[in-house]
Amino acid sequence: MSVAGTWNVKMETPMGTREAVLALDASGSALQGKMEAPDGSTDIYDGTVSGNILSWKANITSPMALTLEFSATVEGDSMTGTVKLGMFGDVPMSGTRG
């Protein structure tokens, strides 16, 4: 299953729903890409693909400096999973391929 493409994701954070656009590409078990949000953009890193299971990290600086740790499952053009927000714990995330 290909996970490549542009994904519109929503994260249900303690500060409300945060939206971002992910541009993902996979080569074997490696996942690369970029995350763009209203507060800026960043490259993802430590990305992996195992079947339809994805994981990656992204560093943000706004509204505060955090490393986001994503874990998601892709089913067709939908993804669901969680994002670890550092000391704030895990929050749900979902996305659709655009």
C-alpha positions as CSV (number, residue, x, y, z in Angstrom):
1,M,0.0,0.0,0.0
2,S,1.3,3.4,-0.9
3,V,1.3,6.1,1.8
4,A,2.8,8.7,-0.5
5,G,0.8,11.9,-1.1
6,T,-0.5,15.0,0.5
7,W,-2.5,14.4,3.7
8,N,-4.7,16.9,5.6
9,V,-4.4,16.0,9.3
10,K,-6.1,17.2,12.5
11,M,-4.7,16.8,15.9
12,E,-7.0,17.1,19.0
13,T,-4.6,19.0,21.3
14,P,-5.3,20.5,24.8
15,M,-5.2,23.9,22.9
16,G,-8.0,22.8,20.5
17,T,-7.9,21.2,17.1
18,R,-4.7,21.9,15.2
19,E,-4.5,21.3,11.5
20,A,-1.5,20.5,9.3
21,V,-0.7,19.3,5.8
22,L,1.8,16.4,5.4
23,A,3.6,15.7,2.2
24,L,4.8,12.1,2.6
25,D,6.9,9.8,0.4
26,A,8.2,6.3,1.2
27,S,11.1,4.3,0.0
28,G,11.1,0.8,1.3
29,S,10.6,1.1,5.1
30,A,11.8,4.7,5.2
31,L,9.3,7.6,5.4
32,Q,10.2,11.1,4.5
33,G,8.3,14.3,4.2
34,K,7.4,17.8,5.3
35,M,4.7,19.1,7.7
36,E,3.2,22.5,7.1
37,A,1.0,24.3,9.6
38,P,-0.2,27.8,10.1
39,D,2.7,28.3,12.5
40,G,5.4,27.2,10.1
41,S,6.8,24.1,8.3
42,T,9.3,21.5,9.3
43,D,10.8,18.3,7.8
44,I,9.7,15.0,9.4
45,Y,12.4,12.6,10.6
46,D,12.9,9.1,12.0
47,G,10.0,8.1,9.7
48,T,9.2,4.4,9.2
49,V,6.6,2.4,7.2
50,S,5.7,-1.2,8.1
51,G,2.8,-2.3,6.0
52,N,0.1,0.3,6.7
53,I,1.6,1.4,10.0
54,L,3.5,4.7,10.0
55,S,5.6,6.5,12.5
56,W,7.6,9.8,12.4
57,K,8.7,12.7,14.4
58,A,8.6,16.5,13.8
59,N,10.0,19.4,15.8
60,I,7.8,22.5,16.2
61,T,8.6,25.8,17.9
62,S,5.1,27.3,18.1
63,P,3.1,27.6,20.3
64,M,6.1,26.1,22.2
65,A,9.1,24.0,21.4
66,L,8.1,20.3,21.2
67,T,9.0,17.1,19.5
68,L,5.8,15.6,18.1
69,E,5.9,11.8,17.8
70,F,3.3,10.4,15.4
71,S,2.0,6.8,15.1
72,A,-0.7,6.2,12.5
73,T,-2.5,3.5,10.5
74,V,-3.4,4.1,6.9
75,E,-6.6,2.6,5.4
76,G,-7.0,3.7,1.8
77,D,-7.1,7.5,1.8
78,S,-7.6,7.8,5.6
79,M,-5.2,7.7,8.5
80,T,-5.9,7.5,12.2
81,G,-3.5,7.4,15.1
82,T,-2.0,9.4,18.0
83,V,0.5,12.1,18.5
84,K,2.7,12.3,21.6
85,L,3.0,15.9,22.6
86,G,6.0,15.7,24.9
87,M,5.0,16.1,28.6
88,F,1.4,16.7,27.5
89,G,0.9,13.0,26.6
90,D,-0.9,11.4,23.6
91,V,-3.7,13.0,21.6
92,P,-5.8,11.6,18.8
93,M,-5.0,12.5,15.2
94,S,-6.8,11.7,11.9
95,G,-6.2,12.6,8.3
96,T,-7.3,12.2,4.7
97,R,-5.3,12.1,1.6
98,G,-6.0,15.1,-0.6
